[in-house]
Amino acid sequence: MRPGPAFNRRKEADKKTVDWIIEEVSGRDGEREARRGLVKEAIDAMSLFYRYKKLAAKNKVKYRFAVEVARRLEAEHSKGLERFGTRRRVEMERAMERAMEAIPSCYGGDHSLCKTHSLVCRHPKTWKPSSLSKPTRGNIKLNASDRKELHAIMQHRLGKTGLEKTRKGTNSNKCESVNRRISKSQPKNLTRSRTLAGRLASAIHSSNNGVGLSIAMKRYAAGIPLSKHSPTVRVLQKMMKRQRYKRAYKKEEGTKTRARMNVVKKFNAYDETREQGTYKSTEEDAGKGRRRSARRRVPRVNTDHMSLIV
């Protein structure tokens, strides 16, 4: 990376600072050359500190940008599934190709392609990169090599191969939910070869329809329906109501916004912890040198049941 005009201005300012310090501190010409070397070393150390701070800030932006790109690709894919479904594959692939063309310019502040290519950043609403800090929003300028690398990364998620693998729209949370349901019906430490298919089908049915409704439907299909006035029906209805409420609550926009804000809050706490550094205890080990003596306990005397002597 070549130094820009800001670096050159800082270099000139450093030279002026060196000359000013030398004029103020050095009274004679003989001391001037000797002090010039010391001042230059101090200025070089300061410049190195500035470069280190700039590198740390750059790495922070890179990490935030990686998280933001992953969130953006997931949003484009979810919006494409809502619009095209799982069967219109050709239209889905074309839409994702157009979205990948618009994403690099979108983070640079140019939304001209977003109106026709993106599915989530369209007029009048634009995509809000909440994972990035405010000074970097719309100011990420990518060169040719950065765009090439970013396009290769986006191909893993929105490319033809990635779309084929995620055609059903399932994610790791849904897969883990089904696996836990299967483990409940068919534990790994037991082998039931004769009833394995039925147990797996029962677990999937319960995951799709809910526990309460699934039990009622299975009993009705088996010819042993539940009575309307049975207390079991009231319990199953409460289970269904509670499960539907939880599902609807997780899908609300406010819940998703709070979850994203919690992620940003954790990022800020992580950055502050890294800047503070790791904690090192000042106490010495038990086998080395002196150590602090153990605190002696003061015996407690219970006077509640003691008789008062006069």
Residue pairs with C-beta under 8 A, 6 or more apart in sequence:
10 47
10 50
14 43
14 46
14 47
17 43
18 36
18 39
18 40
18 43
21 35
21 39
22 32
22 35
22 36
22 39
25 35
25 39
26 32
26 35
60 271
61 132
61 133
61 136
61 140
64 131
64 132
64 133
64 136
64 267
65 107
65 131
65 132
65 136
65 140
67 131
67 263
67 267
68 107
68 129
68 130
68 131
68 132
69 103
69 150
69 153
69 154
70 157
71 131
72 103
72 120
72 127
72 129
73 103
73 154
73 157
73 158
74 157
75 120
75 127
76 96
76 99
76 103
76 118
76 119
76 120
76 158
77 96
77 157
77 158
77 163
77 166
78 169
79 119
79 120
80 92
80 95
80 96
80 99
80 119
81 92
81 169
83 95
83 119
84 91
84 92
84 95
86 167
86 168
86 169
89 163
89 167
92 163
93 160
93 163
95 119
96 158
96 159
96 163
97 158
98 116
98 117
98 118
99 117
99 118
99 119
99 158
100 151
100 154
100 155
100 158
101 113
101 117
102 113
102 114
102 117
102 118
102 121
103 118
103 150
103 154
104 142
104 147
104 150
104 151
105 111
105 112
105 113
105 114
106 113
106 114
106 118
106 121
106 127
107 129
107 138
107 140
107 142
108 138
108 139
108 140
108 141
108 142
109 138
109 139
111 121
111 126
114 121
114 122
114 126
114 127
115 122
115 123
118 127
120 127
121 127
129 137
130 260
130 261
130 264
131 263
131 264
131 267
132 140
142 150
155 161
155 162
156 162
157 166
177 207
178 203
178 204
178 207
181 203
181 204
181 206
181 207
182 200
182 203
182 204
184 203
185 199
185 200
185 202
185 203
185 206
186 192
186 196
186 199
186 200
186 203
192 199
202 214
202 218
205 214
205 217
205 218
206 214
206 215
208 214
209 217
210 239
210 240
210 243
210 244
211 236
211 239
211 240
211 243
212 235
212 236
212 237
212 238
212 239
212 240
212 243
213 236
213 240
215 236
216 225
216 226
216 233
216 236
219 225
219 226
220 226
226 232
226 233
226 236
227 233
249 255
283 291
283 292
284 290
284 291
285 291
